[in-house]
Amino acid sequence: YDPGGYWVLWQRREDWQRTPTGKLFGMPQPKYVLFYYYGPTEKQVLAQNNHQLDMADLTMEGLRSVLSTNKYARAYMKNFPYIVNVDPCITGIYFNTAKAPYNNKEVRWALALSIDIVEYLATAFDGAATMGALLVPPTPAYLKWYYEPLENWMKNFTITVDGQKVKVYDPDAPMRLAEYAKKRGYTVPNDPKEIRAIFGYGWFKYAPDIAEKLLIKNGFKRDKDGKWLTPDGKPWKITILAHTNPSHPDFRNGFSASQQWKKFGIDVEVVTTEQRATMLQVGDFDASSDWPATEPWGGHPDMYRTFNAWRSEYVRPIGERTFGHASRWSDPRMDKVIEELANTDWNSVKVKTLGLEGLKIAFEEMAGIPTCAYPGIASYDEYYWTNYPTAENPYCIPYHHWPNFKYMLPFLKPTGRK
């Protein structure tokens, strides 16, 4: 390994037959695996084009460059949107709900309704994302388990604004995102069913007029320049804590949200810092662009892992380390769902019923703003090795930074190229 931290080289064990990987799947095909830090995306692109980097997490811009210049390169999906769509995590924005005004769900709803999700995803990921309005990732499994059963409920869900009930769900948002992709020159199917499978089932309406009414109702107002003032008359500024890596969806969510809210008249600053984890734990923040809900199990409808992070008993005051989700959001109704799930058999049909109930509560309360499933941008250079996990052959999670990577190694096939 490099004492400076730039690379580490692993060698296949001579007794690989005795390892879990060997026992389950056979001999890892590469004798050596080198993890090397090339730096920013542009340097990773150069390395892949020179066949010096087999696997990489890139930005969409970097991936497009590699695919256009390296005939041996491919992404998880052969065609647009190219992304890994099985990562069981919902990305987005969440707020410090122990802090005003983010402790007010109508303010949180206003911030959600002031976002144009098509512009948002275009800015963040060039439209290569699967939008989701529930605090569970819209992967194929969760679309079936939760999005489909709740779709009519979301379509008919209303909030009350100026005494009027207003529907807030837009099932046509995926079609608008598909139109954006077509204008960008990407090949996109015309079948609405296929579009929904790629871009998601829908999102919250872009309704800045409704958002404005909600804020005015709660004491906010605009100054002479159209900028928002808080109820105490001070300029409203939101600081978003974001990931330090520009290729990470967390980073891109933060900057995309800032653009939407600036357009709406809010002063927004995005801060990227290695101190974020500590700041989140003690509540030293307004908003954050990491996951608005804890990842579920991924391959089972049980939502206990997600919901349990919202237990009210885990919440601590600002200044103390919290034990649950950093948003510090909780709800007595969710506590009941969590307790029931904890005492329900894993295989019971009640697991899904409780999952539906909990997701409705989180939706109603806008516990966080979900935007899209994690759009993993995995780039493979197949010059030396082939048979990576792909959408056509999803035998393993396709990342080198997950522990499951070791289970991929027995399935790789050498090309024999030197």
C-alpha positions as CSV (number, residue, x, y, z in Angstrom):
1,Y,0.0,0.0,0.0
2,D,1.0,3.6,-0.4
3,P,1.7,5.3,3.0
4,G,0.5,8.5,1.3
5,G,-2.9,7.0,0.9
6,Y,-3.2,7.0,-2.9
7,W,-3.4,3.3,-3.6
8,V,-3.7,-0.1,-2.0
9,L,-3.0,-3.4,-3.7
10,W,-4.8,-6.7,-2.7
11,Q,-3.6,-10.1,-3.6
12,R,-5.8,-13.2,-3.9
13,R,-5.2,-15.5,-1.0
14,E,-3.6,-18.9,-1.7
15,D,-6.2,-20.5,0.4
16,W,-9.1,-18.8,-1.4
17,Q,-11.1,-22.0,-1.2
18,R,-11.4,-21.5,2.6
19,T,-13.0,-18.0,2.2
20,P,-16.7,-17.2,2.1
21,T,-16.3,-16.0,-1.5
22,G,-14.5,-19.1,-2.6
23,K,-17.0,-21.4,-0.9
24,L,-20.0,-19.6,-2.3
25,F,-18.9,-18.6,-5.8
26,G,-15.4,-20.0,-6.6
27,M,-12.1,-18.5,-7.3
28,P,-11.8,-14.8,-7.7
29,Q,-10.5,-14.4,-11.3
30,P,-8.1,-11.4,-10.8
31,K,-5.0,-12.3,-8.9
32,Y,-4.6,-8.7,-7.9
33,V,-7.0,-5.9,-7.3
34,L,-5.6,-2.4,-7.1
35,F,-7.6,0.5,-5.7
36,Y,-6.1,3.8,-6.9
37,Y,-7.1,7.4,-6.3
38,Y,-6.9,9.2,-9.6
39,G,-8.6,12.4,-8.3
40,P,-11.4,14.3,-10.0
41,T,-13.7,13.0,-12.7
42,E,-11.6,14.3,-15.6
43,K,-8.6,12.3,-14.5
44,Q,-10.7,9.2,-14.0
45,V,-11.9,9.6,-17.6
46,L,-8.4,9.9,-18.9
47,A,-7.4,6.8,-16.9
48,Q,-10.3,4.7,-18.3
49,N,-9.5,5.9,-21.9
50,N,-6.0,4.7,-21.4
51,H,-7.2,1.3,-19.9
52,Q,-5.7,2.1,-16.5
53,L,-9.0,2.1,-14.6
54,D,-11.4,-0.8,-15.0
55,M,-14.2,0.4,-12.8
56,A,-15.2,4.0,-11.8
57,D,-18.0,6.1,-10.3
58,L,-18.3,9.0,-12.7
59,T,-20.5,12.0,-13.2
60,M,-22.9,11.9,-16.1
61,E,-20.7,14.3,-18.0
62,G,-17.7,12.0,-17.4
63,L,-19.6,8.9,-18.4
64,R,-20.7,10.6,-21.7
65,S,-17.1,11.4,-22.4
66,V,-15.9,7.9,-21.8
67,L,-18.6,6.3,-23.9
68,S,-17.9,8.6,-26.8
69,T,-14.1,8.0,-26.8
70,N,-13.5,4.5,-25.5
71,K,-15.0,1.7,-27.6
72,Y,-14.5,-0.8,-24.8
73,A,-16.4,1.3,-22.2
74,R,-20.0,0.7,-21.1
75,A,-22.4,1.7,-18.3
76,Y,-24.7,-0.4,-16.2
77,M,-27.4,0.2,-18.7
78,K,-26.5,0.1,-22.4
79,N,-28.7,3.0,-23.2
80,F,-29.9,6.2,-21.6
81,P,-30.3,6.8,-18.7
82,Y,-27.3,4.4,-18.2
83,I,-27.7,4.5,-14.4
84,V,-27.7,1.8,-11.7
85,N,-31.4,1.7,-10.8
86,V,-31.3,-1.0,-8.1
87,D,-29.5,1.0,-5.3
88,P,-31.9,0.9,-2.4
89,C,-31.6,4.4,-1.3
90,I,-33.7,7.5,-1.8
91,T,-31.8,10.8,-2.3
92,G,-33.1,14.3,-1.7
93,I,-33.1,17.0,1.0
94,Y,-34.1,17.0,4.6
95,F,-34.3,19.7,7.3
96,N,-33.4,20.2,10.9
97,T,-37.0,19.9,12.2
98,A,-35.8,20.9,15.7
99,K,-35.2,24.4,14.3
100,A,-37.6,27.0,13.2
101,P,-39.0,27.4,10.6
102,Y,-38.3,23.8,9.5
103,N,-40.3,22.4,12.4
104,N,-43.4,23.6,10.5
105,K,-44.6,21.0,8.0
106,E,-46.3,23.7,6.0
107,V,-43.0,25.4,5.4
108,R,-41.5,22.1,4.4
109,W,-44.4,21.6,2.0
110,A,-43.8,25.0,0.6
111,L,-40.2,24.2,-0.1
112,A,-41.1,21.0,-1.9
113,L,-43.8,22.7,-4.0
114,S,-41.3,25.4,-5.1
115,I,-39.2,22.8,-6.8
116,D,-39.6,22.0,-10.5
117,I,-38.5,18.4,-10.4
118,V,-37.7,18.3,-14.2
119,E,-35.4,21.3,-13.9
120,Y,-34.0,19.9,-10.7
121,L,-33.1,16.5,-12.2
122,A,-31.8,18.1,-15.4
123,T,-29.4,20.3,-13.3
124,A,-28.3,17.5,-11.0
125,F,-28.1,14.4,-13.4
126,D,-28.9,15.6,-16.9
127,G,-32.3,13.9,-16.4
128,A,-30.8,10.5,-15.8
129,A,-32.7,9.6,-12.7
130,T,-35.8,7.8,-11.4
131,M,-37.9,10.3,-9.5
132,G,-39.7,9.3,-6.3
133,A,-42.2,11.1,-4.1
134,L,-42.1,8.5,-1.3
135,L,-39.4,8.2,1.3
136,V,-38.4,4.8,-0.1
137,P,-36.3,4.4,-3.2
138,P,-38.2,3.8,-6.5
139,T,-36.3,0.7,-7.4
140,P,-38.2,-1.9,-9.4
141,A,-39.0,-3.8,-6.2
142,Y,-40.2,-0.9,-4.2
143,L,-42.2,0.5,-7.2
144,K,-44.1,-2.8,-7.1
145,W,-44.4,-3.0,-3.3
146,Y,-45.2,0.6,-2.4
147,Y,-45.4,3.1,-5.3
148,E,-48.1,1.2,-7.2
149,P,-50.4,0.5,-4.2
150,L,-50.1,4.2,-3.1
151,E,-50.3,5.8,-6.5
152,N,-54.1,6.6,-6.4
153,W,-53.7,7.7,-2.8
154,M,-51.0,10.2,-3.8
155,K,-53.0,11.4,-6.8
156,N,-55.9,12.2,-4.4
157,F,-53.9,13.5,-1.5
158,T,-54.6,17.2,-0.7
159,I,-53.3,19.9,1.6
160,T,-55.5,22.8,2.7
161,V,-54.5,26.3,1.5
162,D,-56.6,29.4,2.1
163,G,-59.5,27.1,3.0
164,Q,-59.3,25.1,-0.2
165,K,-58.1,21.5,-0.7
166,V,-55.3,21.4,-3.2
167,K,-53.9,18.2,-4.9
168,V,-50.1,18.2,-4.8
169,Y,-49.1,15.1,-6.8
170,D,-48.1,15.3,-10.5
171,P,-48.3,11.9,-12.3
172,D,-47.2,13.6,-15.5
173,A,-43.8,14.7,-14.3
174,P,-42.0,11.6,-15.7
175,M,-43.4,12.4,-19.1
176,R,-41.9,15.9,-18.9
177,L,-38.6,14.5,-17.9
178,A,-38.7,12.2,-20.9
179,E,-39.3,15.1,-23.1
180,Y,-36.3,16.9,-21.7
181,A,-34.2,13.8,-22.4
182,K,-35.4,13.7,-26.0
183,K,-34.5,17.3,-26.5
184,R,-31.0,16.6,-25.2
185,G,-30.7,14.0,-28.0
186,Y,-31.1,10.9,-25.9
187,T,-33.0,7.9,-27.1
188,V,-36.1,7.6,-25.0
189,P,-39.1,5.2,-25.5
190,N,-42.5,6.6,-26.4
191,D,-44.5,4.0,-24.4
192,P,-45.7,5.7,-21.2
193,K,-45.3,2.4,-19.3
194,E,-41.6,2.2,-20.3
195,I,-41.2,5.9,-19.5
196,R,-42.6,5.4,-16.0
197,A,-40.2,2.4,-15.5
198,I,-37.2,4.6,-16.4
199,F,-38.1,8.0,-14.9
200,G,-40.5,7.1,-12.1
201,Y,-44.2,7.3,-11.4
202,G,-44.6,11.0,-10.5
203,W,-43.6,13.7,-8.1
204,F,-44.9,16.8,-6.3
205,K,-46.5,19.5,-8.4
206,Y,-44.4,22.5,-9.3
207,A,-46.7,25.0,-7.6
208,P,-44.8,28.2,-6.5
209,D,-48.1,30.0,-6.2
210,I,-49.3,27.4,-3.6
211,A,-45.9,27.5,-1.9
212,E,-46.2,31.3,-1.6
213,K,-49.6,31.1,0.0
214,L,-48.3,28.6,2.5
215,L,-45.4,30.8,3.5
216,I,-47.6,34.0,3.7
217,K,-50.0,32.1,5.9
218,N,-47.1,31.3,8.3
219,G,-45.9,34.9,8.6
220,F,-43.3,35.1,5.7
221,K,-43.4,37.9,3.2
222,R,-41.4,39.2,0.3
223,D,-39.3,42.4,0.3
224,K,-39.4,45.0,-2.5
225,D,-37.0,42.8,-4.5
226,G,-39.1,39.7,-4.2
227,K,-36.8,38.1,-1.7
228,W,-38.3,36.1,1.2
229,L,-38.2,37.4,4.7
230,T,-38.8,35.2,7.7
231,P,-41.7,36.0,10.1
232,D,-39.4,38.2,12.3
233,G,-38.6,40.3,9.2
234,K,-35.1,39.0,8.5
235,P,-33.8,37.8,5.1
236,W,-34.4,34.1,4.8
237,K,-31.2,32.2,4.2
238,I,-31.0,28.4,4.0
239,T,-27.6,26.7,4.4
240,I,-27.4,23.2,2.9
241,L,-24.7,20.8,4.0
242,A,-23.5,18.7,1.1
243,H,-21.0,16.0,0.2
244,T,-17.5,17.1,-0.8
245,N,-17.3,14.9,-3.9
246,P,-18.8,16.6,-7.0
247,S,-19.7,13.3,-8.6
248,H,-21.8,12.2,-5.6
249,P,-25.6,12.5,-5.9
250,D,-25.6,14.1,-2.4
251,F,-23.4,17.0,-3.8
252,R,-25.6,17.4,-6.9
253,N,-28.9,17.3,-4.9
254,G,-27.6,20.1,-2.7
255,F,-26.7,22.5,-5.6
256,S,-29.8,21.6,-7.6
257,A,-32.0,22.4,-4.6
258,S,-30.2,25.7,-4.1
259,Q,-30.9,26.8,-7.7
260,Q,-34.6,26.0,-7.3
261,W,-35.0,27.9,-4.1
262,K,-32.9,30.9,-5.3
263,K,-35.3,31.1,-8.2
264,F,-38.1,31.2,-5.7
265,G,-36.6,34.1,-3.9
266,I,-34.7,32.4,-1.0
267,D,-31.0,33.1,-0.3
268,V,-29.3,29.7,-0.3
269,E,-25.7,28.7,0.4
270,V,-24.3,25.2,-0.1
271,V,-21.5,24.2,2.2
272,T,-19.3,21.2,1.5
273,T,-17.4,20.1,4.5
274,E,-15.7,17.0,6.0
275,Q,-17.2,18.1,9.3
276,R,-20.8,17.5,8.1
277,A,-21.3,14.2,10.0
278,T,-20.6,15.8,13.3
279,M,-22.7,18.9,12.5
280,L,-25.6,16.7,11.6
281,Q,-25.4,14.6,14.7
282,V,-25.5,17.7,17.0
283,G,-28.1,19.6,14.9
284,D,-25.8,22.4,13.7
285,F,-27.5,22.8,10.3
286,D,-30.6,24.0,8.4
287,A,-30.8,21.4,5.6
288,S,-28.7,18.5,4.3
289,S,-28.6,16.8,0.9
290,D,-27.8,13.3,2.1
291,W,-30.6,10.7,2.4
292,P,-33.9,12.1,3.7
293,A,-34.7,8.6,4.9
294,T,-32.6,5.7,6.1
295,E,-32.1,3.0,3.5
296,P,-34.5,0.0,3.7
297,W,-33.2,-3.6,3.4
298,G,-33.4,-3.4,-0.4
299,G,-34.8,-6.9,-1.1
300,H,-37.7,-7.1,1.2
301,P,-40.8,-4.9,1.9
302,D,-40.1,-4.6,5.6
303,M,-39.6,-0.9,6.4
304,Y,-38.4,-1.3,9.9
305,R,-34.9,-0.2,9.2
306,T,-36.1,3.0,7.6
307,F,-38.9,3.9,10.1
308,N,-36.9,3.0,13.2
309,A,-34.5,5.9,12.6
310,W,-37.6,8.2,13.3
311,R,-38.3,6.9,16.8
312,S,-39.2,9.8,19.0
313,E,-37.1,8.3,21.9
314,Y,-34.0,8.7,19.7
315,V,-34.4,12.5,19.3
316,R,-32.1,14.7,21.3
317,P,-32.1,18.5,21.6
318,I,-29.9,20.6,19.4
319,G,-26.3,20.5,20.8
320,E,-26.6,16.9,21.8
321,R,-25.8,13.9,19.5
322,T,-29.1,12.4,18.3
323,F,-29.5,8.7,18.0
324,G,-31.9,8.6,15.1
325,H,-32.2,10.3,11.7
326,A,-30.4,13.7,11.7
327,S,-33.6,15.5,10.7
328,R,-34.9,14.9,14.3
329,W,-38.3,14.4,12.8
330,S,-40.7,12.1,14.6
331,D,-44.4,11.5,14.9
332,P,-46.4,9.6,17.6
333,R,-48.3,7.8,14.8
334,M,-44.9,6.6,13.3
335,D,-43.9,5.4,16.8
336,K,-46.9,3.1,16.8
337,V,-46.1,1.8,13.4
338,I,-42.5,1.1,14.4
339,E,-43.5,-0.8,17.5
340,E,-46.0,-2.9,15.5
341,L,-43.3,-3.7,12.9
342,A,-40.9,-4.7,15.7
343,N,-43.4,-7.2,16.9
344,T,-44.5,-8.5,13.5
345,D,-43.1,-11.6,11.9
346,W,-40.8,-10.9,9.0
347,N,-42.9,-13.0,6.6
348,S,-46.3,-11.7,7.7
349,V,-48.5,-9.8,5.1
350,K,-48.9,-7.2,7.9
351,V,-45.3,-6.0,7.2
352,K,-46.3,-4.4,3.9
353,T,-49.6,-3.0,5.4
354,L,-47.5,-1.3,8.1
355,G,-45.0,-0.1,5.5
356,L,-47.8,1.6,3.5
357,E,-49.2,3.2,6.7
358,G,-45.8,4.6,7.7
359,L,-45.0,5.9,4.2
360,K,-48.3,7.8,4.2
361,I,-47.5,9.5,7.5
362,A,-44.0,10.5,6.3
363,F,-45.6,11.8,3.0
364,E,-48.3,13.8,4.9
365,E,-45.8,15.4,7.2
366,M,-43.1,16.0,4.5
367,A,-40.6,14.3,6.8
368,G,-38.0,15.0,4.1
369,I,-38.1,15.9,0.4
370,P,-37.3,12.8,-1.6
371,T,-36.1,13.5,-5.1
372,C,-34.9,10.3,-6.9
373,A,-33.4,6.9,-6.4
374,Y,-29.6,6.9,-6.1
375,P,-28.5,7.3,-9.7
376,G,-25.3,5.3,-9.6
377,I,-23.1,6.1,-12.6
378,A,-20.9,3.0,-12.9
379,S,-18.4,3.0,-15.8
380,Y,-16.7,-0.2,-16.9
381,D,-13.7,-0.4,-19.2
382,E,-14.0,-3.9,-20.7
383,Y,-10.5,-3.9,-22.3
384,Y,-9.1,-6.4,-19.8
385,W,-12.1,-7.8,-18.1
386,T,-15.8,-8.4,-19.0
387,N,-18.9,-9.8,-17.4
388,Y,-19.4,-7.0,-14.9
389,P,-22.9,-6.8,-13.4
390,T,-25.3,-5.0,-15.8
391,A,-29.0,-4.3,-16.2
392,E,-29.1,-7.3,-18.5
393,N,-27.2,-9.5,-16.1
394,P,-27.7,-8.1,-12.6
395,Y,-26.1,-10.9,-10.6
396,C,-24.4,-8.6,-8.1
397,I,-24.5,-5.0,-6.9
398,P,-22.3,-3.3,-9.5
399,Y,-20.1,-1.2,-7.3
400,H,-16.5,-1.6,-6.3
401,H,-17.0,0.4,-3.1
402,W,-19.6,-2.0,-1.6
403,P,-18.4,-5.1,0.3
404,N,-20.3,-7.2,-2.2
405,F,-17.6,-6.4,-4.7
406,K,-15.6,-9.4,-3.5
407,Y,-18.5,-11.6,-4.7
408,M,-18.3,-10.1,-8.2
409,L,-14.7,-11.2,-8.7
410,P,-15.3,-14.9,-9.4
411,F,-17.6,-13.9,-12.3
412,L,-15.3,-11.6,-14.1
413,K,-13.8,-12.9,-17.4
414,P,-10.4,-12.0,-18.7
415,T,-10.2,-10.9,-22.3
416,G,-6.6,-11.9,-22.8
417,R,-5.6,-8.4,-24.0
418,K,-2.3,-7.1,-23.0
